[in-house]
């Protein structure tokens, strides 16, 4: 196995184009586990940690561009005010050591249905910037995942960044695990309220072949929430919202939980997070 | 932190029995510098790797080693045909192949071992081996396996029933006013030690082999390895390497014979280290169990009878299943006085992963069931759960269902009252769900539950259980120093610290060196069954006493000014005196007379030469169980612990936060209070793990979660603050009155946590680990 450490993004893209057997590695919190478990024997490990640009974030117009190499710890510490939902999700990732190493881009690259970063990116309508020697394209997160651990990432592409609008309303993220820390999601849910445009964003994790939105639930809530009066949330609305979120999932039974429980838990989480977010909005 | 214990009148011993001197391995482990068995290295060494069966039951129909042998860097590819001695091994029954011959009986069973000059080359060679199987239907249901006519046999030459232990006491047809029944299930827990199976085998010039290995019992390994290699025991020398946890999982052989075979075959040192996934297949687990109980009590809650049937799935090979079955049976009604008992415990062969020793050893499974039953009984009678337990509590002078008299302290009621009397738990630091933001209080309900358990200490049923210690008192640079040599395995419990403490107390010499444990000295027995401080501690103490007697005889015939009347006397027992013991005391490197004056320097007395004693020490004998009635004095000592657990449960999501655990345990004598507390905290955490998350999930004989990603262990966010009450009620039969400490805390914490969840939710919860879906009922 070769180990290559390109100093620039252009070099990295060139290697990626030449070596389809290359596996990019940043924090290594997924890739090294795969190697240690002998699930993968890449021809090349393409180390991206020397590329400084990858670990920066900045506002670009109305959007935030977050480099793929930004760690969960930095998301929590530096972006908690702009991306509260993503920061809440980042707090639930692994242990402090994992959060120091693991990156948002790596999370997307693994494309696990259980990736903690995915639901908040779905809820806030983020886009993924993919790059190759052929050029750069932006893919909405909702179109990025194609199956369990599969995405639209082409063999010659690397994930450069995530583009996302800073929160314009309350955001929430909740995750179920069978222990109180360091656990892969049994299921998770993210919610973003966009009061300016009277929209609701959602993201479901670990309850379908890919992370996905609960579109019907979004439309229902957007239509039912009393945006004008900011009146208290009708319990029936929250409950129906929960039901619609649960209905949007297509979970399976596996070692981490049953399909029935996942659906049930999603309904509870959706109901609770909508209640909290609405309360936060109404002050 | 070092504390000072006062011994006798005249002097003090720092770091003696009752103190908590720092353990020598503590700093190294915390800083990552401790050398574990996986860190062993020899120049020119090869790396071993193992081909394992992917099937729980299959016939091997073809094996082609050629592709592996042709890989450059591969030095050996060995099968069962290359085992020069006995091809089977086992702790109780010699039934497990070193390498599978024709049939594999569990997923992960070793078939071929490879040695190569690089670990990756060794792994590639394993993958290159051509092997074909005829896959057979595995026997996976222990209930079905019990039916000898109906189920296929896991071993063609014997029935699937490995052992049946019946116990009959009193009237089998007794009836009672109040009857509660229940069926319970315990999942397969793993010891989950962090240091995987590993060791280094070095071929020796005499045709033998030196094996450096992380194990729990060097001599039982030696015996089995020598038999399989066809070598006399003195040609197979074992030295303990750094052990990264054990909990029972290192009682059976893993890579011991394999590494030695490869080393002898290649003439090169061979290192083998299992990876985390392989480790899940490399050792036995805790027996999953199905338990059916019927408790009958009178209107006051006094137990009239208990009927129980316990089914333990032993998996493909016997390991220590027989002893586990006996423990489950003999301890299976708990620390209660019950006049009428009908107990049947069964251990079965199946094609599931082999199960054997794990902390608590059969007592864990039973305790979950009988304590759940005691709560049910309390509910049926409208009694407080502690009250119903206290009314039935075992006392000194009562008899166990085996007829064995309970001697020495049995503070069952006292332990329960102690944990009950503690103030209620306060506010939790965070809600169930931890940092995952699942509730702001919605659905959260508090519950409190109790559990108490009983465990035998040391080996039982007439086993010749002994420990050997060689102790040498000598002058080093003019100062007295002691060298202790035993084969006792330090597995993280702190035994090396304890040995030195005993020497300091007995010989009054501060400088104590513990030699590496190896087979150059006699067997210490296993570091299991909560026995090693009792047994090796007892042996070290006995050796010290023999040395002290010889040392004091040197006082005679000395110059008149130093002459002292050497007479036998008896010290008060409160000072640790024994009949016939001299009234002279050794402390601070000196011999003190009865009046506290210095009689001699130990150094002076050693001018005539070092004193060395080797002692083989036994606990009082035990006896077999009657095979029909289960009657017999099978156990040496009983140990008890009680727990109170307080939980917050998110009743809508089924998530649990254990808020606090209070425990009380009688340890007889806390030889090292810090280590005792550590054992109690660690054991409690392991019991909490079984209650809430720890399970090897097996479907159709295959393990679905062989990783720490999906085999969940409690984290610091799951384990709550603990209040620990340690009682020191001396056992008249044991050294210093001590009682084994390691296992009891694991036993009763599980039912206490589950009882607390039941109290919060009203859910029946008949199975551990409890999963969120069991709590919310979806």
Boltz contact constraints between the chains, C-beta under 6 A:
constraints:
  - contact:
      token1: [A, 37]
      token2: [B, 277]
      max_distance: 6.0
  - contact:
      token1: [A, 88]
      token2: [B, 437]
      max_distance: 6.0
  - contact:
      token1: [A, 91]
      token2: [B, 435]
      max_distance: 6.0
  - contact:
      token1: [A, 92]
      token2: [B, 435]
      max_distance: 6.0
  - contact:
      token1: [A, 92]
      token2: [B, 436]
      max_distance: 6.0
  - contact:
      token1: [A, 174]
      token2: [B, 437]
      max_distance: 6.0
  - contact:
      token1: [A, 174]
      token2: [B, 438]
      max_distance: 6.0
  - contact:
      token1: [A, 175]
      token2: [B, 436]
      max_distance: 6.0
  - contact:
      token1: [A, 178]
      token2: [B, 693]
      max_distance: 6.0
  - contact:
      token1: [A, 179]
      token2: [B, 693]
      max_distance: 6.0
  - contact:
      token1: [A, 179]
      token2: [B, 712]
      max_distance: 6.0
  - contact:
      token1: [A, 179]
      token2: [B, 718]
      max_distance: 6.0
  - contact:
      token1: [A, 180]
      token2: [B, 434]
      max_distance: 6.0
  - contact:
      token1: [A, 180]
      token2: [B, 717]
      max_distance: 6.0
  - contact:
      token1: [A, 180]
      token2: [B, 718]
      max_distance: 6.0
  - contact:
      token1: [A, 181]
      token2: [B, 434]
      max_distance: 6.0
  - contact:
      token1: [A, 181]
      token2: [B, 715]
      max_distance: 6.0
  - contact:
      token1: [A, 181]
      token2: [B, 717]
      max_distance: 6.0
  - contact:
      token1: [A, 182]
      token2: [B, 715]
      max_distance: 6.0
  - contact:
      token1: [A, 255]
      token2: [B, 697]
      max_distance: 6.0
  - contact:
      token1: [A, 255]
      token2: [B, 704]
      max_distance: 6.0
  - contact:
      token1: [A, 255]
      token2: [B, 705]
      max_distance: 6.0
  - contact:
      token1: [A, 255]
      token2: [B, 710]
      max_distance: 6.0
  - contact:
      token1: [A, 258]
      token2: [B, 773]
      max_distance: 6.0
  - contact:
      token1: [A, 260]
      token2: [B, 778]
      max_distance: 6.0
  - contact:
      token1: [A, 261]
      token2: [B, 773]
      max_distance: 6.0
  - contact:
      token1: [A, 261]
      token2: [B, 778]
      max_distance: 6.0
  - contact:
      token1: [A, 264]
      token2: [B, 778]
      max_distance: 6.0
  - contact:
      token1: [A, 265]
      token2: [B, 653]
      max_distance: 6.0
  - contact:
      token1: [A, 268]
      token2: [B, 652]
      max_distance: 6.0
  - contact:
      token1: [A, 268]
      token2: [B, 653]
      max_distance: 6.0
  - contact:
      token1: [A, 272]
      token2: [B, 442]
      max_distance: 6.0
